[in-house]
């Protein structure tokens, strides 16, 4: 499995979804779509995204 990092290429906002997709061997668009759909549900999704943005190292 790949290391959990934010890639420098192929990222849109911060690279969190692209990094998670690379880590779990999934297409980045699928992870982005799942994140957007999860934002329709109540919960701390945006806060988790911001925390991952700060915690995940860049390549």
C-alpha positions in Angstrom: 0.0 0.0 0.0 1.1 3.5 -0.7 2.0 6.0 2.0 -0.7 8.5 3.0 0.6 11.7 1.5 -1.0 14.6 -0.5 0.3 14.3 -4.1 1.7 17.4 -5.8 0.2 16.4 -9.2 -3.5 15.7 -9.7 -4.9 17.4 -6.7 -7.8 19.9 -6.9 -8.0 21.8 -3.6 -5.6 20.3 -1.1 -4.9 16.8 -2.4 -6.6 15.0 0.5 -9.0 13.0 -1.7 -6.2 12.2 -4.2 -4.0 11.1 -1.3 -6.7 8.9 0.1 -7.4 7.4 -3.3 -3.8 6.6 -3.8 -3.5 5.0 -0.4 -6.6 2.8 -0.8 -6.0 2.1 -4.6 -9.2 3.8 -5.8 -9.9 6.3 -8.6 -9.5 9.9 -7.3 -12.8 10.9 -8.9 -14.7 8.2 -6.9 -13.2 9.5 -3.6 -14.1 13.1 -4.5 -17.6 12.0 -5.4 -18.0 10.1 -2.2 -16.8 13.1 -0.2 -19.2 15.5 -2.0 -22.1 13.1 -1.4 -21.1 12.7 2.3 -21.3 16.4 2.7 -25.1 16.2 2.0 -25.4 14.2 5.3 -25.1 15.8 8.7 -21.7 15.4 10.3 -18.2 16.8 10.6 -17.0 15.9 7.1 -15.6 19.3 6.3 -13.8 19.5 9.6 -12.3 16.0 9.0 -11.1 17.2 5.6 -9.5 20.3 7.1 -7.7 18.2 9.8 -6.4 15.8 7.1 -5.2 18.7 5.1 -3.1 19.9 8.0 -2.0 16.4 9.2 -1.1 14.7 5.8 2.4 15.6 4.6 2.8 16.8 1.0 5.0 14.7 -1.3 
